Amino acid sequence: MKTTGVVKNTDPCGSMGVSKEHQAAGACLVTGEVSTGNKEFAPGLTLSLTGARILLHELQKKVNPNP
């Protein structure tokens, strides 16, 4: 599978995003990793194990900012 470069950017709120135009098919939305271990959770939401852990950690910080 040919991969293309993944462009990561930061929005004004500081969250990391990936420009979909530059993302390889099946690439993790968070890390850009292309792997057979990636899982598609919803259309356009493919995550690697590392990407899922990062996303979970970020969600937990938003839901419970003061543990």
Gaussian input, Z-matrix of N, CA and C with variables (Angstrom, degrees):
# hf/3-21g

backbone

0 1
 N
 C     1     B1
 C     2     B2     1     A1
 N     3     B3     2     A2     1     D1
 C     4     B4     3     A3     2     D2
 C     5     B5     4     A4     3     D3
 N     6     B6     5     A5     4     D4
 C     7     B7     6     A6     5     D5
 C     8     B8     7     A7     6     D6
 N     9     B9     8     A8     7     D7
 C    10    B10     9     A9     8     D8
 C    11    B11    10    A10     9     D9
 N    12    B12    11    A11    10    D10
 C    13    B13    12    A12    11    D11
 C    14    B14    13    A13    12    D12
 N    15    B15    14    A14    13    D13
 C    16    B16    15    A15    14    D14
 C    17    B17    16    A16    15    D15
 N    18    B18    17    A17    16    D16
 C    19    B19    18    A18    17    D17
 C    20    B20    19    A19    18    D18
 N    21    B21    20    A20    19    D19
 C    22    B22    21    A21    20    D20
 C    23    B23    22    A22    21    D21
 N    24    B24    23    A23    22    D22
 C    25    B25    24    A24    23    D23
 C    26    B26    25    A25    24    D24
 N    27    B27    26    A26    25    D25
 C    28    B28    27    A27    26    D26
 C    29    B29    28    A28    27    D27
 N    30    B30    29    A29    28    D28
 C    31    B31    30    A30    29    D29
 C    32    B32    31    A31    30    D30
 N    33    B33    32    A32    31    D31
 C    34    B34    33    A33    32    D32
 C    35    B35    34    A34    33    D33
 N    36    B36    35    A35    34    D34
 C    37    B37    36    A36    35    D35
 C    38    B38    37    A37    36    D36
 N    39    B39    38    A38    37    D37
 C    40    B40    39    A39    38    D38
 C    41    B41    40    A40    39    D39
 N    42    B42    41    A41    40    D40
 C    43    B43    42    A42    41    D41
 C    44    B44    43    A43    42    D42
 N    45    B45    44    A44    43    D43
 C    46    B46    45    A45    44    D44
 C    47    B47    46    A46    45    D45
 N    48    B48    47    A47    46    D46
 C    49    B49    48    A48    47    D47
 C    50    B50    49    A49    48    D48
 N    51    B51    50    A50    49    D49
 C    52    B52    51    A51    50    D50
 C    53    B53    52    A52    51    D51
 N    54    B54    53    A53    52    D52
 C    55    B55    54    A54    53    D53
 C    56    B56    55    A55    54    D54
 N    57    B57    56    A56    55    D55
 C    58    B58    57    A57    56    D56
 C    59    B59    58    A58    57    D57
 N    60    B60    59    A59    58    D58
 C    61    B61    60    A60    59    D59
 C    62    B62    61    A61    60    D60
 N    63    B63    62    A62    61    D61
 C    64    B64    63    A63    62    D62
 C    65    B65    64    A64    63    D63
 N    66    B66    65    A65    64    D64
 C    67    B67    66    A66    65    D65
 C    68    B68    67    A67    66    D66
 N    69    B69    68    A68    67    D67
 C    70    B70    69    A69    68    D68
 C    71    B71    70    A70    69    D69
 N    72    B72    71    A71    70    D70
 C    73    B73    72    A72    71    D71
 C    74    B74    73    A73    72    D72
 N    75    B75    74    A74    73    D73
 C    76    B76    75    A75    74    D74
 C    77    B77    76    A76    75    D75
 N    78    B78    77    A77    76    D76
 C    79    B79    78    A78    77    D77
 C    80    B80    79    A79    78    D78
 N    81    B81    80    A80    79    D79
 C    82    B82    81    A81    80    D80
 C    83    B83    82    A82    81    D81
 N    84    B84    83    A83    82    D82
 C    85    B85    84    A84    83    D83
 C    86    B86    85    A85    84    D84
 N    87    B87    86    A86    85    D85
 C    88    B88    87    A87    86    D86
 C    89    B89    88    A88    87    D87
 N    90    B90    89    A89    88    D88
 C    91    B91    90    A90    89    D89
 C    92    B92    91    A91    90    D90
 N    93    B93    92    A92    91    D91
 C    94    B94    93    A93    92    D92
 C    95    B95    94    A94    93    D93
 N    96    B96    95    A95    94    D94
 C    97    B97    96    A96    95    D95
 C    98    B98    97    A97    96    D96
 N    99    B99    98    A98    97    D97
 C   100   B100    99    A99    98    D98
 C   101   B101   100   A100    99    D99
 N   102   B102   101   A101   100   D100
 C   103   B103   102   A102   101   D101
 C   104   B104   103   A103   102   D102
 N   105   B105   104   A104   103   D103
 C   106   B106   105   A105   104   D104
 C   107   B107   106   A106   105   D105
 N   108   B108   107   A107   106   D106
 C   109   B109   108   A108   107   D107
 C   110   B110   109   A109   108   D108
 N   111   B111   110   A110   109   D109
 C   112   B112   111   A111   110   D110
 C   113   B113   112   A112   111   D111
 N   114   B114   113   A113   112   D112
 C   115   B115   114   A114   113   D113
 C   116   B116   115   A115   114   D114
 N   117   B117   116   A116   115   D115
 C   118   B118   117   A117   116   D116
 C   119   B119   118   A118   117   D117
 N   120   B120   119   A119   118   D118
 C   121   B121   120   A120   119   D119
 C   122   B122   121   A121   120   D120
 N   123   B123   122   A122   121   D121
 C   124   B124   123   A123   122   D122
 C   125   B125   124   A124   123   D123
 N   126   B126   125   A125   124   D124
 C   127   B127   126   A126   125   D125
 C   128   B128   127   A127   126   D126
 N   129   B129   128   A128   127   D127
 C   130   B130   129   A129   128   D128
 C   131   B131   130   A130   129   D129
 N   132   B132   131   A131   130   D130
 C   133   B133   132   A132   131   D131
 C   134   B134   133   A133   132   D132
 N   135   B135   134   A134   133   D133
 C   136   B136   135   A135   134   D134
 C   137   B137   136   A136   135   D135
 N   138   B138   137   A137   136   D136
 C   139   B139   138   A138   137   D137
 C   140   B140   139   A139   138   D138
 N   141   B141   140   A140   139   D139
 C   142   B142   141   A141   140   D140
 C   143   B143   142   A142   141   D141
 N   144   B144   143   A143   142   D142
 C   145   B145   144   A144   143   D143
 C   146   B146   145   A145   144   D144
 N   147   B147   146   A146   145   D145
 C   148   B148   147   A147   146   D146
 C   149   B149   148   A148   147   D147
 N   150   B150   149   A149   148   D148
 C   151   B151   150   A150   149   D149
 C   152   B152   151   A151   150   D150
 N   153   B153   152   A152   151   D151
 C   154   B154   153   A153   152   D152
 C   155   B155   154   A154   153   D153
 N   156   B156   155   A155   154   D154
 C   157   B157   156   A156   155   D155
 C   158   B158   157   A157   156   D156
 N   159   B159   158   A158   157   D157
 C   160   B160   159   A159   158   D158
 C   161   B161   160   A160   159   D159
 N   162   B162   161   A161   160   D160
 C   163   B163   162   A162   161   D161
 C   164   B164   163   A163   162   D162
 N   165   B165   164   A164   163   D163
 C   166   B166   165   A165   164   D164
 C   167   B167   166   A166   165   D165
 N   168   B168   167   A167   166   D166
 C   169   B169   168   A168   167   D167
 C   170   B170   169   A169   168   D168
 N   171   B171   170   A170   169   D169
 C   172   B172   171   A171   170   D170
 C   173   B173   172   A172   171   D171
 N   174   B174   173   A173   172   D172
 C   175   B175   174   A174   173   D173
 C   176   B176   175   A175   174   D174
 N   177   B177   176   A176   175   D175
 C   178   B178   177   A177   176   D176
 C   179   B179   178   A178   177   D177
 N   180   B180   179   A179   178   D178
 C   181   B181   180   A180   179   D179
 C   182   B182   181   A181   180   D180
 N   183   B183   182   A182   181   D181
 C   184   B184   183   A183   182   D182
 C   185   B185   184   A184   183   D183
 N   186   B186   185   A185   184   D184
 C   187   B187   186   A186   185   D185
 C   188   B188   187   A187   186   D186
 N   189   B189   188   A188   187   D187
 C   190   B190   189   A189   188   D188
 C   191   B191   190   A190   189   D189
 N   192   B192   191   A191   190   D190
 C   193   B193   192   A192   191   D191
 C   194   B194   193   A193   192   D192
 N   195   B195   194   A194   193   D193
 C   196   B196   195   A195   194   D194
 C   197   B197   196   A196   195   D195
 N   198   B198   197   A197   196   D196
 C   199   B199   198   A198   197   D197
 C   200   B200   199   A199   198   D198

   B1=1.4466
   B2=1.5200
   B3=1.2758
   B4=1.4591
   B5=1.5178
   B6=1.3146
   B7=1.4630
   B8=1.5125
   B9=1.2986
   B10=1.4583
   B11=1.5129
   B12=1.2880
   B13=1.4568
   B14=1.5095
   B15=1.2948
   B16=1.4562
   B17=1.5159
   B18=1.3073
   B19=1.4550
   B20=1.5148
   B21=1.3245
   B22=1.4627
   B23=1.5095
   B24=1.3010
   B25=1.4537
   B26=1.5091
   B27=1.2869
   B28=1.4563
   B29=1.5140
   B30=1.3114
   B31=1.4627
   B32=1.5258
   B33=1.3252
   B34=1.4640
   B35=1.5258
   B36=1.3203
   B37=1.4633
   B38=1.5232
   B39=1.3327
   B40=1.4464
   B41=1.5133
   B42=1.3091
   B43=1.4544
   B44=1.5159
   B45=1.3301
   B46=1.4538
   B47=1.5212
   B48=1.3016
   B49=1.4542
   B50=1.5104
   B51=1.2994
   B52=1.4553
   B53=1.5108
   B54=1.2981
   B55=1.4491
   B56=1.5211
   B57=1.3232
   B58=1.4567
   B59=1.5209
   B60=1.3446
   B61=1.4551
   B62=1.5159
   B63=1.3187
   B64=1.4493
   B65=1.5233
   B66=1.3186
   B67=1.4560
   B68=1.5227
   B69=1.3330
   B70=1.4567
   B71=1.5239
   B72=1.3127
   B73=1.4620
   B74=1.5142
   B75=1.3231
   B76=1.4566
   B77=1.5123
   B78=1.3345
   B79=1.4646
   B80=1.5268
   B81=1.3246
   B82=1.4587
   B83=1.5259
   B84=1.3126
   B85=1.4595
   B86=1.5265
   B87=1.3255
   B88=1.4650
   B89=1.5270
   B90=1.3341
   B91=1.4682
   B92=1.5188
   B93=1.3250
   B94=1.4568
   B95=1.5178
   B96=1.3231
   B97=1.4657
   B98=1.5256
   B99=1.3184
   B100=1.4572
   B101=1.5151
   B102=1.3302
   B103=1.4569
   B104=1.5233
   B105=1.3190
   B106=1.4665
   B107=1.5258
   B108=1.3313
   B109=1.4637
   B110=1.5100
   B111=1.3311
   B112=1.4655
   B113=1.5244
   B114=1.3154
   B115=1.4688
   B116=1.5235
   B117=1.3454
   B118=1.4662
   B119=1.5254
   B120=1.3287
   B121=1.4601
   B122=1.5215
   B123=1.3139
   B124=1.4612
   B125=1.5216
   B126=1.3297
   B127=1.4671
   B128=1.5328
   B129=1.3227
   B130=1.4586
   B131=1.5172
   B132=1.3439
   B133=1.4652
   B134=1.5195
   B135=1.3241
   B136=1.4657
   B137=1.5142
   B138=1.3469
   B139=1.4570
   B140=1.5207
   B141=1.3220
   B142=1.4555
   B143=1.5264
   B144=1.3229
   B145=1.4590
   B146=1.5302
   B147=1.3195
   B148=1.4667
   B149=1.5216
   B150=1.3230
   B151=1.4591
   B152=1.5170
   B153=1.3384
   B154=1.4652
   B155=1.5299
   B156=1.3355
   B157=1.4751
   B158=1.5274
   B159=1.3286
   B160=1.4621
   B161=1.5219
   B162=1.3333
   B163=1.4571
   B164=1.5264
   B165=1.3226
   B166=1.4643
   B167=1.5263
   B168=1.3178
   B169=1.4630
   B170=1.5327
   B171=1.3343
   B172=1.4680
   B173=1.5305
   B174=1.3234
   B175=1.4714
   B176=1.5241
   B177=1.3249
   B178=1.4679
   B179=1.5201
   B180=1.3365
   B181=1.4673
   B182=1.5267
   B183=1.3367
   B184=1.4656
   B185=1.5269
   B186=1.3390
   B187=1.4535
   B188=1.5249
   B189=1.3313
   B190=1.4680
   B191=1.5259
   B192=1.3282
   B193=1.4599
   B194=1.5273
   B195=1.3157
   B196=1.4700
   B197=1.5263
   B198=1.3426
   B199=1.4756
   B200=1.4896
   A1=108.73
   A2=116.42
   A3=121.14
   A4=108.80
   A5=115.35
   A6=119.24
   A7=109.17
   A8=114.43
   A9=119.78
   A10=107.58
   A11=116.82
   A12=120.13
   A13=110.79
   A14=116.05
   A15=121.44
   A16=107.39
   A17=115.48
   A18=120.59
   A19=107.64
   A20=115.78
   A21=120.05
   A22=107.46
   A23=116.11
   A24=119.67
   A25=109.32
   A26=116.65
   A27=121.43
   A28=108.13
   A29=116.25
   A30=119.40
   A31=108.87
   A32=118.17
   A33=120.57
   A34=114.07
   A35=118.09
   A36=120.70
   A37=111.73
   A38=117.01
   A39=120.48
   A40=114.91
   A41=118.38
   A42=119.24
   A43=109.57
   A44=115.29
   A45=119.70
   A46=109.13
   A47=116.30
   A48=121.63
   A49=109.35
   A50=116.11
   A51=121.17
   A52=107.76
   A53=116.54
   A54=121.17
   A55=108.95
   A56=117.92
   A57=121.68
   A58=112.89
   A59=118.17
   A60=120.21
   A61=111.68
   A62=117.93
   A63=122.09
   A64=112.94
   A65=118.38
   A66=121.57
   A67=110.02
   A68=116.45
   A69=121.59
   A70=109.77
   A71=116.60
   A72=120.91
   A73=109.19
   A74=116.93
   A75=122.05
   A76=114.22
   A77=117.16
   A78=120.75
   A79=110.24
   A80=115.01
   A81=120.84
   A82=108.92
   A83=116.58
   A84=122.23
   A85=111.67
   A86=118.06
   A87=121.64
   A88=111.80
   A89=117.14
   A90=120.91
   A91=113.86
   A92=117.65
   A93=121.26
   A94=113.12
   A95=117.17
   A96=122.46
   A97=110.97
   A98=116.36
   A99=121.80
   A100=106.61
   A101=116.93
   A102=121.36
   A103=109.79
   A104=115.02
   A105=118.68
   A106=110.95
   A107=117.18
   A108=121.50
   A109=114.15
   A110=117.92
   A111=120.89
   A112=110.01
   A113=115.56
   A114=121.84
   A115=109.29
   A116=115.28
   A117=119.95
   A118=107.65
   A119=116.72
   A120=122.25
   A121=112.47
   A122=116.55
   A123=123.78
   A124=105.73
   A125=117.46
   A126=118.17
   A127=110.59
   A128=116.04
   A129=121.09
   A130=114.72
   A131=117.88
   A132=121.49
   A133=109.15
   A134=115.29
   A135=122.15
   A136=107.45
   A137=115.72
   A138=120.50
   A139=111.33
   A140=115.82
   A141=121.76
   A142=106.47
   A143=117.47
   A144=120.24
   A145=109.94
   A146=116.50
   A147=120.40
   A148=110.78
   A149=117.33
   A150=121.58
   A151=112.02
   A152=116.74
   A153=121.07
   A154=110.42
   A155=116.15
   A156=119.74
   A157=111.07
   A158=116.44
   A159=120.49
   A160=110.10
   A161=117.03
   A162=121.58
   A163=110.96
   A164=117.75
   A165=121.45
   A166=110.42
   A167=116.52
   A168=121.06
   A169=110.87
   A170=116.83
   A171=120.89
   A172=111.28
   A173=116.91
   A174=120.34
   A175=110.75
   A176=116.60
   A177=119.95
   A178=110.91
   A179=117.71
   A180=120.12
   A181=110.97
   A182=117.88
   A183=121.06
   A184=111.73
   A185=116.81
   A186=121.31
   A187=110.66
   A188=117.10
   A189=121.83
   A190=108.34
   A191=117.68
   A192=120.20
   A193=114.48
   A194=118.88
   A195=122.30
   A196=109.49
   A197=116.95
   A198=119.32
   A199=113.98
   D1=130.78
   D2=177.30
   D3=-82.21
   D4=132.37
   D5=178.24
   D6=-107.82
   D7=152.69
   D8=175.50
   D9=-113.04
   D10=165.12
   D11=179.05
   D12=-65.56
   D13=145.90
   D14=177.16
   D15=-104.32
   D16=128.51
   D17=-179.52
   D18=-101.78
   D19=115.15
   D20=177.34
   D21=-99.61
   D22=141.69
   D23=178.07
   D24=-140.11
   D25=166.22
   D26=179.32
   D27=-119.14
   D28=128.22
   D29=177.41
   D30=-82.90
   D31=173.79
   D32=-176.91
   D33=-59.12
   D34=-23.33
   D35=179.74
   D36=-84.11
   D37=-7.75
   D38=177.03
   D39=93.37
   D40=2.10
   D41=178.78
   D42=-83.75
   D43=147.52
   D44=-177.43
   D45=-88.00
   D46=137.57
   D47=176.89
   D48=-133.53
   D49=164.69
   D50=179.11
   D51=-123.91
   D52=130.77
   D53=177.50
   D54=-68.16
   D55=116.61
   D56=-176.80
   D57=-61.85
   D58=-27.08
   D59=-178.98
   D60=-63.93
   D61=-26.18
   D62=-174.79
   D63=-108.66
   D64=11.17
   D65=-176.77
   D66=-95.82
   D67=133.01
   D68=177.72
   D69=-69.67
   D70=148.95
   D71=177.51
   D72=-60.36
   D73=131.26
   D74=178.98
   D75=81.48
   D76=5.07
   D77=179.96
   D78=-79.02
   D79=147.76
   D80=176.53
   D81=-63.23
   D82=132.88
   D83=-178.54
   D84=-66.66
   D85=-27.28
   D86=-177.10
   D87=-91.20
   D88=-48.67
   D89=-173.34
   D90=-100.21
   D91=-20.17
   D92=-175.70
   D93=82.72
   D94=0.13
   D95=-178.32
   D96=-65.91
   D97=134.64
   D98=174.91
   D99=-108.05
   D100=119.53
   D101=-176.08
   D102=-153.16
   D103=152.19
   D104=175.21
   D105=-69.61
   D106=-15.75
   D107=178.11
   D108=-84.10
   D109=-6.27
   D110=178.73
   D111=-65.50
   D112=145.93
   D113=179.77
   D114=-118.64
   D115=137.46
   D116=175.77
   D117=-95.34
   D118=112.91
   D119=-177.35
   D120=-88.35
   D121=-25.24
   D122=177.50
   D123=-162.98
   D124=163.21
   D125=177.48
   D126=-54.71
   D127=121.70
   D128=179.93
   D129=84.91
   D130=0.22
   D131=-179.49
   D132=-119.51
   D133=81.64
   D134=177.68
   D135=-105.32
   D136=131.45
   D137=-178.37
   D138=-130.75
   D139=143.27
   D140=168.66
   D141=-85.03
   D142=171.95
   D143=177.54
   D144=-61.05
   D145=-43.22
   D146=178.53
   D147=-63.80
   D148=-44.28
   D149=178.89
   D150=-61.81
   D151=-39.64
   D152=178.63
   D153=-64.50
   D154=-40.75
   D155=178.85
   D156=-65.20
   D157=-42.36
   D158=178.79
   D159=-62.60
   D160=-47.16
   D161=-179.97
   D162=-61.96
   D163=-43.46
   D164=178.79
   D165=-60.68
   D166=-45.07
   D167=179.32
   D168=-60.32
   D169=-44.76
   D170=179.90
   D171=-64.87
   D172=-39.90
   D173=177.89
   D174=-64.69
   D175=-42.30
   D176=179.29
   D177=-62.72
   D178=-38.48
   D179=178.13
   D180=-64.99
   D181=-36.78
   D182=-179.58
   D183=-72.12
   D184=-38.29
   D185=-177.06
   D186=-76.26
   D187=-38.11
   D188=-177.47
   D189=-131.61
   D190=78.49
   D191=-174.33
   D192=-67.16
   D193=-21.82
   D194=-179.87
   D195=-123.90
   D196=86.06
   D197=-176.53
   D198=-65.25

